[in-house]
Amino acid sequence: MFAGFDFDVIERSLPFLFKEGMTFTLTLTAMAMTGGIVFGTLLAMMRLSSYAVLNVPAATYVNLMRSVPLVLVIFWFYFLVPWIGGWIFHNLYLLNPAGIGSVLVQLFGNAVKDGQTIRVGAFWSSVITFTLFEAAYYAEIMRAGIQSVARGQVAAGQALGLNYLQTMGYIVLPQAFRNMLPVLLTQTIILFQDTSLVYVVSITDFLGAAARIAQRDGRLVEMYLFVAVVYFIISFTLSWLVKRLQQQIAIIK
């Protein structure tokens, strides 16, 4: 069955696959997870607000992001972020040329002055894309976590003289994070798998690195099978650890 299978091409490619490809994949996953949880928590609190000026925009954003394919969002931001960023930074420059305008010129060059598209780069475009996209999913997880905390906890915080932000920060959110930690980590595993979609914009992630080698050496079966095995091992191991964590949290409760 494996008579024509070239194991040597995999062995030769390991340094490039893991040093270049997997490093990018893990970095993107970590940054998108961190930014997504922070922004998602903010969105969740806005969705739970009784004020329509906060609730409606947050609900619209979450529903929009959860209703479109991720690959389409990647294309949107890859091509639109440089243009939108150039327009925003150009207007900031016009408002304060000597202050923030000069800082933007140093960072992005004279394109800020002329209102041209700025060079964001594939890496930061992908980080922005995944952060904003995953924030919609983290927001729903956090909203469920916040709602799982008994209302008596909020009343206890108010009885102690804490304001809304202090009650959320010291009492509600820590309990919500503990309740939703397994689900948050499961979503992060999905995020890790979804990062392979950056391949469509020619970014060298783990899958992109394998694709380059496969096309160069004509060994598509070997490389794509190896990538599938690596993704399976990592995802299965992390899923098992999340299950163990969920059992520990259940015991603590």
C-alpha positions in Angstrom: 0.0 0.0 0.0 2.8 2.4 0.9 5.3 1.1 -1.7 5.4 4.4 -3.5 5.1 6.5 -0.4 8.1 8.8 0.1 8.7 9.2 3.8 12.0 10.9 3.1 10.3 14.1 1.7 8.4 14.5 5.0 11.6 14.1 7.1 13.5 16.6 4.9 10.7 19.1 5.2 10.2 19.0 9.0 12.3 22.0 9.9 10.5 24.3 7.3 7.1 22.9 8.2 7.4 23.5 11.9 9.8 26.5 12.1 8.0 28.5 9.5 4.5 27.0 9.1 3.5 25.8 12.5 5.1 28.9 14.2 2.9 31.2 12.2 -0.2 29.0 12.8 0.3 29.0 16.6 1.2 32.7 16.7 -2.0 33.6 14.8 -4.1 31.3 17.0 -2.7 32.8 20.2 -3.2 36.4 19.1 -6.6 35.9 17.6 -7.7 34.0 20.7 -6.5 36.7 23.1 -8.0 39.6 21.0 -11.2 37.6 20.3 -11.8 36.9 24.0 -11.2 40.5 25.0 -13.4 41.9 22.2 -15.9 39.1 22.6 -16.3 39.9 26.3 -17.0 43.5 25.5 -19.6 42.5 22.9 -21.2 40.1 25.4 -21.6 42.9 28.0 -23.0 45.2 25.3 -25.5 42.5 24.2 -26.7 42.1 27.8 -27.1 45.8 28.3 -30.7 47.2 28.5 -29.7 50.2 26.4 -30.5 49.8 22.7 -27.6 52.0 21.7 -25.3 49.3 23.0 -27.4 46.1 22.5 -28.4 46.6 18.9 -25.0 47.3 17.3 -23.4 44.4 19.2 -26.2 42.0 18.2 -26.0 43.2 14.6 -22.2 42.6 14.5 -22.4 39.2 16.1 -25.2 38.0 13.8 -23.4 39.3 10.8 -20.1 37.7 11.5 -21.8 34.4 12.4 -23.8 34.4 9.2 -21.0 34.7 6.6 -18.2 32.2 5.7 -14.8 32.8 7.3 -13.1 32.5 3.9 -15.2 35.4 2.6 -14.3 37.5 5.6 -10.6 36.8 5.0 -10.9 38.1 1.5 -12.8 41.2 2.7 -10.3 42.2 5.2 -7.2 41.2 3.1 -8.3 43.6 0.4 -10.3 46.2 2.3 -8.3 46.8 5.5 -5.5 48.6 3.7 -8.0 50.9 2.0 -10.1 51.5 5.1 -7.0 52.0 7.2 -5.7 54.5 4.7 -8.9 56.5 4.8 -9.1 56.5 8.6 -5.5 57.4 9.1 -5.7 60.2 6.4 -8.6 61.8 8.3 -6.7 61.5 11.6 -3.7 63.2 9.9 -5.9 66.1 8.7 -7.4 66.5 12.2 -4.0 66.7 13.9 -1.0 66.8 11.5 1.5 67.8 14.1 0.5 65.2 16.7 -1.0 61.9 15.9 -0.6 62.7 12.2 3.2 62.8 12.4 3.2 59.5 14.3 1.1 57.8 11.6 3.4 59.2 8.9 6.4 57.6 10.7 4.6 54.3 10.9 3.0 54.1 7.5 4.9 56.7 5.3 3.5 59.4 3.1 0.5 57.3 2.1 -1.2 58.7 5.2 -0.8 62.2 3.8 -2.1 61.4 0.4 -5.0 59.2 1.5 -3.6 56.1 -0.3 -4.0 52.6 0.9 -1.6 51.6 3.6 0.6 48.5 3.6 -0.9 46.4 6.5 0.7 43.1 5.4 -0.7 39.6 5.2 0.1 38.8 8.8 -1.7 41.7 10.4 -4.6 41.4 8.0 -5.0 37.8 9.1 -4.7 38.7 12.8 -7.4 41.4 12.4 -9.6 39.1 10.4 -9.5 36.2 12.9 -9.8 38.4 15.9 -12.9 40.2 14.7 -14.5 37.0 13.3 -13.8 34.8 16.4 -15.0 37.6 18.7 -18.5 37.0 17.5 -18.3 33.4 18.7 -16.5 34.2 21.9 -19.2 36.8 22.6 -22.0 34.3 22.5 -20.0 31.9 24.8 -19.3 34.7 27.2 -22.9 35.9 27.2 -24.0 32.4 28.1 -21.4 32.3 30.8 -22.5 35.6 32.3 -26.1 34.5 32.3 -25.1 31.3 34.0 -24.0 33.3 37.1 -26.8 33.5 39.6 -28.5 37.0 39.9 -27.9 36.8 43.6 -24.2 37.3 42.9 -24.9 40.7 41.3 -27.2 41.7 44.2 -24.4 40.7 46.7 -22.0 43.0 44.8 -24.4 45.9 44.9 -24.9 45.2 48.6 -21.2 45.6 49.1 -21.3 49.0 47.4 -19.7 47.9 44.2 -20.7 49.6 40.9 -21.6 47.8 37.7 -18.1 47.5 36.3 -16.7 46.4 39.7 -19.4 43.8 40.1 -18.7 42.5 36.6 -15.0 42.5 37.0 -14.6 41.1 40.5 -17.6 38.8 40.8 -19.5 37.9 37.6 -16.8 37.6 35.0 -14.4 35.4 37.0 -17.2 32.9 37.6 -18.3 33.2 34.0 -14.8 32.4 32.7 -14.6 29.4 35.0 -18.0 28.1 33.8 -17.2 28.7 30.1 -13.5 27.8 30.1 -14.0 24.4 28.4 -16.2 25.9 25.7 -13.8 28.8 25.2 -10.9 26.3 24.8 -13.0 24.2 22.4 -13.6 27.2 20.3 -9.9 27.9 20.3 -9.3 24.4 18.9 -11.7 25.3 16.1 -9.8 28.5 15.6 -6.5 26.6 15.4 -8.0 24.5 12.6 -9.6 27.4 10.8 -6.2 29.2 10.6 -5.4 26.9 7.6 -7.8 29.1 5.6 -5.1 31.8 5.3 -3.7 29.5 2.6 -6.2 31.1 0.2 -4.3 34.5 0.4 -0.9 32.8 0.0 0.2 33.0 3.6 2.8 30.4 4.7 1.0 28.8 7.6 1.4 25.0 8.3 -0.8 24.0 5.4 0.7 26.6 3.1 4.2 25.4 3.9 3.2 21.8 3.1 1.5 22.9 -0.1 4.7 24.7 -1.3 6.7 21.5 -0.7 4.1 19.3 -2.3 4.0 21.4 -5.5 7.8 21.7 -5.6 8.5 18.0 -5.2 5.3 16.6 -6.7 4.4 14.8 -3.5 0.9 16.0 -2.8 -0.3 12.8 -1.1 2.6 12.6 1.3 2.5 16.2 2.4 -1.3 16.6 2.7 -1.6 13.3 4.6 1.1 14.4 7.0 -0.6 17.7 7.6 -3.9 15.9 8.3 -2.2 13.6 10.8 -0.5 16.5 12.6 -3.8 18.5 12.8 -5.6 15.4 14.1 -3.0 14.6 16.8 -2.9 18.2 18.1 -6.7 18.7 17.9 -7.5 15.3 19.5 -4.9 15.8 22.3 -6.3 19.3 23.1 -9.9 18.0 23.0 -9.0 15.3 25.5 -7.3 17.8 27.8 -10.4 20.1 27.6 -12.6 17.1 28.5 -10.4 16.4 31.5 -10.6 20.0 32.5 -14.4 20.0 32.2 -14.5 17.0 34.5 -12.3 18.8 37.1 -14.5 21.9 37.0 -17.6 19.7 37.5 -15.9 18.2 40.6 -15.1 21.6 42.0 -18.7 22.7 41.6 
